[in-house]
Amino acid sequence: MSEHSQTHAIVAGAGPVGMTAALLMARGGVRVTVLEAGGSLAGESRASTFHPPSLEMLDELGVLEPLMERGLVSTGFQYRDRRTGPIADLDLGVLSDDTRFPFRVQLEQSKLTPIILEVLEGMDDVTVHFGQRVVRAETDGTTATVTTEAGDTFTADWVLGADGANSQVRQTAGFTFEGMTYPERFLVASTTEDLESILPGISAVNYVFDPTEWLVLLRTPEHWRVLFPTDPSTPDEVESDPVRVQERLRGVADLGREWQVLHTTLYRVHQRVADTFRRGRLLLMGDAAHINNPLGGMGMNSGLHDAYVETRALLALIRGAGTREQLDEACEARREVALSYVKTITHDNWEKLRQDDPEAIRAYHDELRELAADRERMRRHLLNTSMINSLRSGKVVDMVGVQP
């Protein structure tokens, strides 16, 4: 066993970001301990879009094939007006010279983590503990220590905090988490109805503009998801009431009966970024480091990219091929992406979906039509919204529209 393989890393959180980081570190020869709060892997639907760069990373890790077998390939998406219908369709195929995966895979994030867990369970020097919620993290400069709710203490060379938006690694180790909370909550209803028959001509992913009630319609292999904004003044129990949910769905299409609803989720949406992604031997990534609204499908994907970039820089340091300064540069680069790329695009998506000025709406719809008609301009746009530029150059250019 090589010297660097003696290094021990703790990963807090067994979501897609934490599990990806754990696999990267283990493949790099590091001993890994994963601490997950839940009694098993989370099964919630949550994020359900994998962008091209994420597919490239997962392919490199050898876990893409089973993901593709479970997922739905989406080669494009559609902008719609709720009153007048389709506005424009964008084709991810224009990225065929930029990526081996000029498409997205629609699949809930909960389908990725079991694939990675199976790989980790077959590896030496990897241990995954469930029912071990991290409640405290600290570092003395030479080691990092976490304490769990069960009263256990784990010490390692490094701790990777991927324990979500309420990260205890972040909260107890002195990181700050500045930002804002959106006024409305988002309501997601998952349904087994065949929306392609109900709304002929829709895509697998659709952004529906409306100044009163914009929508997102997104298909996964097992169901469709309908995302609504909610009135900021109404109580949670009102918006999540099944009668109210049916009322909202009838506004999408009146079926002459109740919609078949699998489940609903009501949640508040934030835009926040930690002041730094590294403090001593503690690293933050994913929702522990930054959270954003879901209009762009960038939350989980940017978290996967955090895991890839930060752990590769950490592995280089461990092997003696990199420096602390280079690790800090990698962490700061990911923080800058969260601040000036993900935050900018997702917030812009929110503002445009809810635009209520008729002149601005018409102008924007015309812009989308022009974008769809110009393949090179569409390619430049999709390099941004598919998150390719955020990894390759970090430069955002020609940014218009809403991206799943």
N, C-alpha and C positions, 0 to 999 in steps of 0.2 A: 504493500500500500504506500502510495507516495505521501510525502510530507503534508501537502495541502489537503489530502483527503482526511486528515485528522481534525481539520477544522469542523466545528459544530455550529449549525445554524438552527434557530427556532423560528418557525413560521406561525404567526398567530392568525388563525382563520383558514378554514378549508373551503372557501368559496372558489370561484374560477381563478381569481388573481392569486390567492394564496397557494392553491394547488399547482398552478403553472410555475410560480416561483419555486415551490418545493421540488418540482420535477427538474427544473433548470439547475438548481443547486445540487441535487442528487446526481444528475448526469455529469456535473462538473466534479464529482468525487468528494463532495462535502457530506458529512453526516448530518441528517436532517431530522428534526422533531417537529411535527405539526400538531398544534393545539387547537381544537375546534370546540366552540361553546356548546353546540347542539349534541344530542345523543346519536346523531347520524348526519349524513350530508343533507343540506337543505334541499327541499323539494319544491320551493316556490317557483312560480313561472319567471318573474322578473325580466331581466334583459333577454332578448331573443334574436339579436342580429349579430352575426360575425362578419366584420368587414375584411376586404382582401388582405391587408397586412397581418391581421390576426390569423387568417388561414395560412399564410406563409409561415408564421411562427409555429403554429400547431403542427404543420407538416414537418418542419424541421425537428420538432420534438417527437414525431412518430405517432401522434394521436389524431391526426386529421381524418384518416380513412374511416374509422368507426364513427366519427362525428358526421362525416358526409353521408354515411349510410343511414343515419337517423334523421338527418336534416333535409330541408327543402331549399333547393338552389333557386335564388331570385336574381334574374339577369337585368332587372330594371325596376323602376317605380314610377308612380303617377302622382301628378298634382291635379286636384279637382276643386271645382267651386261647388258648394253645397246646393246652389240654386240652378246653375247652368251646366254642370257636369264636367267632363274632362277638360283640362287646360293644356297639359303637356306631359309627355312620357320621356323619361331619360333612360338611356341604354348604357349599362355598365360595360357592354362589349367594346366600347371605344377605348377601354383601358387595356386591351389585349397586348399591346406592346409595352405596357408599364408593369404588368403583374401576371404571374402564372394563373391567378384566380380573378378574372374579370367579372366577378359576381359576388353576391353575398350568400351566406347560408343562414336560413331562418331556422332557429332551434333554440329552445329555452336553455339558459346557462346551466340549469340543473342537470342537463344531459351530458355536459362536458365533465363535470367533477367526478362522476363514477368511472368514466373512462380513464382519467388520470389516476384515480385511486387504485384501480386494478394494476396499473403499471407500477406505482409506488410500492404496493404490497409485494411485488415480486422482486424488489431491489434490496440489496444489503444496506445496512446503516440508515434505513428510513423507518421511522415510527410515527404512526398517526394515532393520537389520543382524542377520543370523543368525550363529551361531558367535561371538558376542561376549559372553562371560560377564563380568559386572561383578564385580571382586574387591576394589575399594576405592572409597570415596566420601568426599569432603571438601568443605567450604565455607569461604570466607574472608569471608563476609558480603556480598560483592558478586557473586560467581559461585559455581558449584558444579562440581566436577570428578569424573569417574569414570575409573578405569583398568580395562581388561579383561584377561582371562587371556591374550589374544593380544598384550598389550603396548601396546595403543593407548590413548591418552588423549583424552577428550572433555570439553569445557568448555561450559557453558551458563549461562543465568540461573537455572534451576531444575532440580532432579533429582527425579523422582517415583519412589520406590522401590516397585515392585510385583513384586519378584523372589522372592516366595515365603517359605515358613517358614524357610528357611536364608538369608534375605536378607543379602547382603554389604553392601548399603547400610546396613542397620541395624547389623550387627555391627562394621563398620569405622569407623562415624561416631560411636560412643559411646552409642548408645541401649542401654537395658537391656530385658530380655524376661522378666519374672517370671511365674511360674505353676506349674502342676503337670502331671505325666504320669499318665494313667490306668493302673491296674495291668494290665488285660488289653489285648491287641491286638485289632484288629478284622480279621476275615477277610471279604472280599467275593468271592463266586463269581458270575460272570455266565453265564447259561444261556439256551439257545434253547428250552427246554421251555415248553410252554403252561401256565403256572401257573393260569390261569383255568379250564382243564379239569380240572387235577389237584386244585385247591382251589376248587370252585364257590362263587360268591358273594363272592370277594375283590374288593377295589378295585384301582385302579392303584397305590396306595400303602397298605401295611398294616404296622401296628406290633403285634407279637405278644408278649404278656406271658408270661413264664415265669420262676420264681425260679431255675431251673437253667440254662436256655439260651434267653434271649429272642432274637427275630429281627426283622429288617426285610425286607419283601418289596416291591420297587419295580420298576415296569415302565418301560422306555424303548422307543422305537420299534423297536429292533433286538433287544432281549433283556430278560430279567428279571435283577435283581440281588438276591442273598440275602446279607444281612449277619449275621454271627455274632460274638459275643464269643469270646475264646479263653482257655484256662487260662494264667494268668501264669507258671506254673512250667515250661511245656513249651518246648523250643527252637523257633525259627522253622521249621526244616526239617521238624519233626514236624507242625506245624499246616498247613503249605503242601503237604505230601505229597499227591499225587493220591488215594491210597488213603484217607487221612484225610478229605480233602474229600468224597469219595463217601460216606463214613460219616456225615458231618455232614448231607449232603443227603438221605440215606435217612431221617434223623430228621425231615425236613420232610415227606417223602412217599416211601414205598417203591414204586418204579415196577416192581419185578421185574426191573430191569436197571440199568445205570449211567446216571446223568444225563449229558446232553450239556452239557459245560462249555466255554465259550469261553476263559476265562482266570480266574485268581484273583489277588487282591492281599491281602497281609498287611501291616498297618501299625500303628504306635503312634499313640496319640491324646493330644493335649495341650490344655490350656487356658492360654494365655499372652497377655499384652497388653504392648505397649511402654510405656515410661514417658512418652513423648510421641510425637505423630505428626508433629511438625515440629521440626527443629533447623536454624536458619539457613535456607539455601535448599534444604534436603533435606526432602521430605515422604514419609511412609510410608502405605501403604494395602494393604488386602487381607491375605493371609497374612503379608506382611512386617511388618504392624502388629499383627496379632492372629490367633491360631489357636484353634480350639475343636473339640469332638467333633462329628461329623456328624449327630447325632440332632436334627434340626430343619431341615436344609437351609439353614442360615444362614451358612455359611462363605463360599461364593462370592457369595451375595446381599448379605451385609453388605459384602463387598469392592467389589462394584459400586456400592453406595450410598456407600462411602467415596470412590470415584473421582468420583462425581457431585457430592457435597457439597464435597469438598476442591477439586476443579478449578474448580468454579463460583466459589468464594471466591477462588481464586488468579487466575482470569480477571478478576474484579472489581477486584482489587488492581492487576493489570497495566494495566487500562484507566483506572485512576485513580478508579474508582467505589467502591472498597473500601479497607480499611486492613489493616495487619499484624495489628492487634488482632482484626479481624473474621475474618481467616484463622485466627488462633489459636483463636478461638471455635469456628469450624467444625471444626477438627481435634480440639479438646477434646470437642466434642459427639459426634463419631464415636468417640472413645476411651471416652466415658462409655457409649455404646450397647454397645460391646464388653464393657465391664466389668459393667454392671448389667442389660443386656438380653439380649444373645446368650449371655453366659456363664451367666447365671441360668437361662434357658430350656433351653439344651442340657444343662446339668448336671442340672437337674430331670428332664429326659426320661430321662437315663441312670439316675438313681436309681429312678424309678418303673417302668421296664421290668424292672429286676432285683429289685424288692421281693419279699421272701420271708416277710413276716409275713401269715398267712392273713386276719386281721381287717382289716389295712390294705389288702390286695388287694381284699377284698370291698367295703370302703368306697369305694375308688377306682373300682372298676368301676361301682358305683351312681352315683357322682358323674358319670362319663362318660355314663351313660345319661340322667341328668337334664339334662346339658349338651346332648345331642343332641335332647332333647325340647323345649327352650326356645330358640326361634329368636333372641331378643334376647340371651340369655346366650351362645349359640353365636357370634353376631356379635361380641360384645365379646371373646370368647376368640380368634376368628380375626383380629381386628384386631391382636392381639398377635403370634400365631404366624405370620401371613402378613407380618409386618414392616411393616405400615402405620403402626402407632402409633410405631414407633421412628423414623420419619422425620417424622411430623406433630406428635407431641407428646412422644415419648420416654417416655410414661407406660405402665407395665405394670399392667393391672388384670385381676382374675378369671382368673388364670393357672392352668390345669390342663392336663394331658395332654401328648401327644407330637405333634409336628408334623413332617412330612417337609420 
